[in-house]
Amino acid sequence: MSKAALNDETGISRWMVLLGSLRQPKTGYMLIFGFASGLPYALLLGTLYAWLTDAEVDVETMGVFSLIGLAYAFKFLWSPALDRVDVPILKRLGKRKQWIVTAQLLLGVILVVLSFLNPLTSLGMFSLLAGIGAFASATQDVVVDAWRVDVADEKATIDILSTVYQMGYRTAALVGGALALFMAERLGWPAVYASMGGILLVVGFLGLFAPDAERSEQAMADERSNLLTLREPGQLQPKVRAYALGAVALLWGWALITVLVFMVRSLNSDPDARPDSTAFVSTMGPLIVIATVVIPSLIAGGLEWLRKKGRYVVTENVPAKSGFDTALDHGYRALILPLAEIIGRLRWAAILVIALVLTYRITDAIWGSFAYPFYLGELEYTKDEVAIASKFFGVGALLLGLALGGLLLTVIGRMTTLTLGALIAALTNLLYADLAIGGARMQAASDAIGFTWLTGLFGADERLSKLMLTIGMENIAVGIAGAAFVAYLSSIVAKGYSAVQYALLSSLTLLVGTLGRPALGQMIEERGYYDVFILTTLIGLFAVVLCLIEWVRIIRSGRAENAPPPEPEA
């Protein structure tokens, strides 16, 4: 057979695989589950702030309210439990479906109940329900990711399922963003959230009929084998591992309780009597980062050092004596061991890597919750205008940015793109600073490049054109930075722990930005948006400096810039 004929046959075979995958019920449910994952995220961490703006909730309160986003930053903490704990009655649905259906039904009920509340007069209950919803949404994300891996086969491949998931997720972003804004302009916010809640209730019902996702006997055997290696000669003593896991759990628990107490005190107090957000962030913020990142990293690094030095290790097999021992092994393997591996491999460079991870996306993470208050409240655009500029045009610009990021990664390299992404993502905050003082420069730029004329062909006026240009330029920058950051994270995780390490590091990207929102909200109330955008620009430039230092480190280490993920050290 000729090479051309072989290539044709291979191409036909790939198309057959694609068409076969699209006909699989699993693919259809993956689309539904992707939609169900994206919708609550859009409604609880985005569109909800448009409702709060209409209800005339002050911006500082919104900053405190946005701390519910920590549920997504800390979802790796309870993800191991989702493999072990069953939901009463629903456990017969399957290991993954029981949690997927529970989360979807709970989210549907929460959105419907929110539609009956006034966020201004019932802010305490409103924030409590939104927080529970964020927790359920983060839990759903974890389990849907696992379901996708479990059900993938030679017909419904993991690549096809991942692509379909993204399609569903992005569609939900449009429905929960643009469509929700259009509906709110005509029907009001209660109707929006009641209808969105109804959609999730329907999805939860459909989930009852999704294919089961039980893990194979081989997968469970591999998991048992991996756990047994923790009790083999040369591994740390179970008691030492238990103490370490307990210490880390206490630190993470303290951090979460501290944030929850601050939220409750703030949202249940009059504006004049609430705790000072800036004081909380300046004093407790660093302590929370130390408790959740620094000390656990030191503990993990110390454990890896002890193991390599042969201290406090077992000299013979030590079998687990109870289910509690097995649970501790699971927790250690899921939460501590991946961190110990990356600290042990990177050594002192881990400080630089973690600092970069914590700060790289801080500019858009800290500002994102105030976008709707800025557009609707400060600049007084209509919901329809914001939907067009932020969602339809903005999403297109984001996709363009992601495509450009992928191209730049290939052409100029990973670290060059990473540094460029950090720089332009920071500088685009200056465009918003101009909007905050009237937008004369952005209007002149829009006129000069013909963008005002082009958008005018579709019915947009000059005022809308400068908003679209600003959002478009920011989203292109964020897309480039996002593509580069995903590539960078993928390059520093080890193959043996890639999933857990990636989830842990990607979660940390939300931590500092989320913690800083209450103080940023207070700053907006006291000094206005212009000063805030200058500050976020300077914060973003700090990430640029860290990128340059990391670039130098990689060059000095002799490791190729675009090298594949490393193998875990023995």
N, C-alpha and C positions, 0 to 999 in steps of 0.2 A: 504493500500500500504506500502511495506517495505521501510526502510530508504534508502537502496541501490538503490531500484527502483526509489525512489523519487529523489535521487541525480543524477541518470542517466538521468531522465526526465529533471531535471534542466539543466544538462550539454548540453543535446541535444537542449533545448530551447535557451541556450546562443549561441550555434553555429548557430542556425537558425537566431537569431537576428543579429549576425555578418555577415552571408551570405546575409541576407536581406539588411543590411546597405550598403554592398559593391556593391549591384545592384542599389542603389539609384543614380539618377543623381546628387543629392547634394554632394554625396561622391566624384564623379568624378570631379566636379567643385572645391571641397575643395582641392583636390590634385593639380589641376591647379593653384588655388589661392595661395596655400602654395609655389609652385614653383615660382610663380610670386613675392611673398614677399621675398624669399631668393635670387633670382638672382640679383636684383639691389644692395642689401646689399653687396653681394660678389664682384660685379664688381666695386662699387663706394668706398667701404671702405677696400678693400683688393687687388684685382687683379690690380686695377688702378695704384697702387704704383709700380708694376712690370713694367708697361708701362712707368711711369715717370722715373724709374731707367734706362730703355733702352734709353730713350730720354735724359739722362744725366742731369736731373733736380737735383739740389743740395738737400741734405737731409734736411737742414734747411727749404727750401721752402716747401718740402713735409710735414714737421711738421706743418707749417702754413696752408697748404692746408687741412690737416686732421681735421681742426676745423669744416669742413662741417658735421662731425659726431655729432655735438651738436644738429642737427635736431632730431636725435633719443633720445637724452637726454631730450629734451624739448617738445617732441610730446604730452605730457599730457596737454600742455597749450592750444592747439587749438582743442583737441579732443572733448570738449563739443560743439564747433561750428558745428562739422560734423553731429550732430543730428538735428541741427536747420536750417542750410543754405542749399539751393538747388542749383544745377548747372543748369543754363539756358539750355533749350532744353532737356538735358539728365535727368532732374528730373522725367520724366515719366518712367524711368527705375526702379525706386524704391529708397527708402531711402538710402540703402547701395550701390547698384549696380552703382548708378550714380557717386559716388566717386571712387569706385573700377575701373570702366572702364576708367574714366578720368585720374586717376593716372597711369594706365597701358599704355594707349596711349601716355600720356605725357612722361613717362619714355622711351618708345620705340623710340619716336622722338628724345629725348635728346641723347640716346646712338648712334643713327644713325648720328646725327650731330657731336657728339664727334669724330666719326670715320673719319671725314673730316678735323679735326683740328690737328695742331702740338702742343703738350703740351709745348714745349720749347719756341716757338715763339709766341704762342697765349695763354699764361698761364692765362691771365685775363679772357677771354671769356671761356676758358676751365674750370676754377674754378667756374665761375658763373653758367655755365650749370650743373656742378657736384653738386653744392650747391642746385640748384633748384631740381635736381634729388633726392638728399638726402631728401629734404623736401617732395617731392611727394612719395618717398618710405616709409618714416615714416608715412605719412598720410594713405597710402595703408595698412600698418600694423595695424593701429588703426581700420580701417573700416572692414578689413577682420576678425579681431578678433570679432568685433560686428556682422558681417554677420554670422559667425560660431555659435554664440549663438542664433541668431534670427531664423535660419533655422532648428536648431536641433529639432528632434521629436522622437517618440518612435521607429522609424525605423532607421533613420540616427541620432544616439544618439550623444550627445556632446562628449563622450569619444572616439567613433569611429572617429568622425570628427577631434578631436584634434590630434589623432594618425596619421591620414591620412595627416593632415596639416604638422606635423613634417616630415613625409616621403617626401612630396613635397619640404619642405624647405631644408632638408639635401641633397636631389638630386640636387637642385639648387646650393648648396654650391660646389658640385663636378663639375657641369657643368660650373659655373662661376669661379671656381678655377682651378682644374686639367685640364679639357678639354680646357679652355681658354688658359692656358699656353702651352699645346700641340699644339693648333692651332696657337698661336702667333709664336712659334718656326718655323712653316712651312709656314704660310700665312701672318704673320705680324699683328700688333695690330689693324690697321684700319678694317681689315676683321673680326677680333674677335668682335669688338664692333658693327659693322654694322650688323653682323649676330645675335648677342644677342639682339640688338634693334629690328630686324625683328621678333624674337621670341616673344618679349613682345607685339609688334603690333598685332600679331596673337592671343595672349592670350587676349588682350583687345577686339578684335573682337568676340572671343568665349564667353567672359564675357557678351556680349549683350544677350545671350540666357540662362544665368544662372537663376535658380529659384529666384523669388523675395524674398526679406527679410523684408517685411513690419512688423513692430511690431504689436502685437495683441492689440485688444481693451483693454484687461485686463492689459497688460503691460503699455499702455499709461495712463490708469486710475490710476494705482499704482503710476506712475510718477507724475501725477497731484496731487494725494493725498499727496505724499511726499513733493512736493513744498508747498502745503497749510499748512503743519505743521510748516513751517518757519514763518508763519504769525499768529500763534496761541498765546494765552496768555503764557507768560513765555519765549518767544523767543526774541532774540535781535531785536531792532528797525531796520526797513529797512534802515533808513538813516545811522546808524552805520555800518551795513553790507556793504552798498554801499561804504562808505569811506574806509573801510578795503580792499574791493576788488579792488578799484581804486588804493590804495597805493601799493598793491602787484603787480598789473598789471604794474604800472609805474616802479617798481623795476625790474621786469622781462624784461620789454621792454628796460630799460636802459642797462641791461646786454647784451641782444642780439645785440643792436645797437653798443655797445662798441666792442664786438667781431667782428662784421661785418666790422666796420671801420678799425680795426687793420688788418683784412684779406685783405681788398681792398688796404690799404696803403702798405702792405707787398708784395702782389702779383703783384702790378703795379709799383714797384720800382726796381731799379738795386740792386743786392745783397749788394753793398757797401753803398747804401743810405736807405735801408729798416729799419724800426723800430727795435730796439733791442728786440728779442724774450724773452730773459731771464729777461730783465727789465720789459717787459709787464707782464710776468707771476708772477714775484716777487711782483710787485706793484698792478696791476689790478686783478690778479688772486684771491687773498684773498678778495678783494672788491666784485668781481663777486660772489664768494661763499657766502659772507655775504648778498649780495642783493638778491640772488636767494634762499637761504636756511635759513640763520640765522634769518634775519629780518622777512620774512614771517612766520617762525615758532614762533617767539616772538609775532607777531600780532595774529596768530591763537590761541596761548596759552592765550594771554590777553583776546581775545573775549570769550573763553571758561570760563575763570575766572569770567568775568563780568556776563555771563549768569547764572552761578551757584550761584553767589552772588545776583542775582536779580536786577542788575543795568542796566539801559538803555534797559529794556525789555518792551514789549507791554503788556498792561493789558486787551486787548480785541482783537478780530479778526480784522486784518487790510488787507482787500482785495487788490490785485494788481490793479492799476488804468490804466495800459497801458502795451503794449507789452514790453516796455523798462524795466518796473518793473519785469516782468516775466523773461526776459533775465538776469537781475541781480540776480534773485533767482537761476536760472539755474547755472550761473557762480559761485555763492557762494557755492551752494551745491556740485558742481563738483570739485572745486579747494580749497576752504577754509575749508569747514566743515570736510572733511576727515582728513586734517592736524590738525584742532582744536581738533578732537576726539583723535588722537594718542598722541598729546602733552598733552592734559588734562588727559589722562589715564596714560601715562608714567611719566609725570611731569619732574623732573630734570634728570631722567634717559634717557629722550629723547635726551639729548645732547650726551650721550655716544652712543646711538643707531644710531643717524644720523652720528656721526663721524665714526663709524664702517662701516656703509653703504657706506659712501663716500670713504673710503680707502681700503675696503676689496679686491676689484678687480682691484685696481689701477695699480698693477704690470703688468698684462697682457694687461690692457686697454691702458696704456701709451706706451707700447712697440710694440703693435700689428701692427701699421701702418708702422713700420720700419723693419718688418720681411723680406719683399721682397727686399728692398734695401740692407739689410745685407746678405741675401743668394746670390742674383744675382750680386750685386755691390761689396761688400766687400770680400766675400768668392769666388765669381766667379763660382758658380755652374750654370749649364745650366737650362733652363726653364723646360725641361723634368725631370731632377733630382729633382728640387724643387717640381714639381707636384707629383712625386712619394713619396718623403719624407714628404712633408707638407700636401698634400691632401689625397692621398690614405692611406698611412701608418699612417699619423697624425690623420685623422678622425677615423680610427680604434682604435688608442690609446685613443682618447678622449672618444669614446663610452665605452671602457674598464674602463676608469677613472670614468665615470658616474655610471657604474654598481658597481664598487668598492665603490664609495661614498654611493650609496644606501645600500649596504651591511654593511658598517661601521656605517651608521646612525642607523641601527637596532641593531648591535652588541655592539658598544661602546658608542652610544648616540650622540645627536645633537651637543652639545658644544664641545665635544672631537673631533668629526670629523671636525667641523668648524675651530677649532684651528689648528689641524693637517693640514687641507687643506691650511690654510693661510701660515703655516710654509714651507711646501714642495713647494708650488707655488712660494714663495720668493726664496728659495734655488736653484730651478732649473735655476734661472738666472745666477748662478755661472757656470753652464754647458755651457751656451752661452759665458760667459766671457772667458772660456778656448778655445772655438772655435775661439774667436776673436784674440787670441795670438798663433794660430797654431793648437790647438785641440789635443795636445800630450796626455793629460790625458784621454780625451774621446776616443781616438783611442786605448789607452792601455786598457781601460775598455771594449770597444767593443771586442777587441781581447780576453781578459781574460774570458769573460762570453760566448764566442762562438758566439756572435752576428754577427761578421764579417764573420765567416764561414757560418752561416745560411743564411745571405743575399747574400753571394757569390753564393749560390746554385741557386739564382734567377737572377744572372747576375750583382749584385751590387759590385762595387769595395770598397776598404778599406775607401776611402775618403767619398763615399756616405753612407757607413754604420755608420760612426760616426755622420753624420748629422741626419740620421734616428733615431739613438739611442737618441740623444739629443732632437729632436722634440717629439719623443715618450714619453720620461720621463716627459717632460714639459706638454704634453697634458694629460697624466694620472693624474698628479698633478692638472692641471686646472679642469679636469673632477671631481675629488674628491672635490675640493674646490667649484666648481659650484653646485654640488648636495647638498652639505651642506649649501651653501648660500641660495639656493632656499627654502630649508626646514626652515632655520632661518627666512627669510623674511615672509614666510607663517605663522610662529608661532607668529609674533608680530603684524600682521594686525588684525583688528577686523572684525568679520563676516559680520556685516552690511555694511562695507565700504571696503571689501577685494579687490575688483577689482581695485578701484581707488587708494587705499593706496599702493597696490602692484605695480601698474604702476608707481606711483610717486617715491617710494623708489628704484625700479629697474632702473628708469631713472637716479636717482642721482648717481648710481654706475658708470656711464659713465662720469659724469661731471668733476671731478678733473683730471682724466686720460686724457681726451680730451683737457682740458685747458693746461695741462703740456706738450703736444707734441711739440709745437713750441720751447720751451726752450730745450727740449730734443734733437730736431733736431739740434739746434745751438751747443749744447754740443758735439754731434757726430761729427760735422764739425770741432770743435776746439780741441777736446781731444780724439776722437776715441771711438769705441764701447766698449772696455774693461772697461773704467771708467764708462760708462753709465750702464753697467750690474752690476757693483758693487753698484752703486747708487740705481738702481731699487731693488736690493736685500735688501738694508737697508730700503728703503721705505716699502717694503713688510713686514719686521720685525716689523714695527710700527703697522701694522694691527694685528699681532700676539699678541702684548701687549694689544691692545684694546679687542681682543677676550678673553684674560685671565681676564681682568677687568669685562667684560660683564658676563663671566661665574660666577665669584664671586657674581656679583649683582643678578643673577638669583637664585643662591643658598641661598643667604641671604633673598631674597624675599619670599622664601618658596614655589615657584612655581615649579612644576615638570619640569625637563629639556625637556622632550618630550611631554609636555602638548599641547593640541590642541589650535588653535587660540582663543583668548579671545572674549567674548561678549562685544559690545560697552557699555560704561558707560551711565547711564541715565542722 
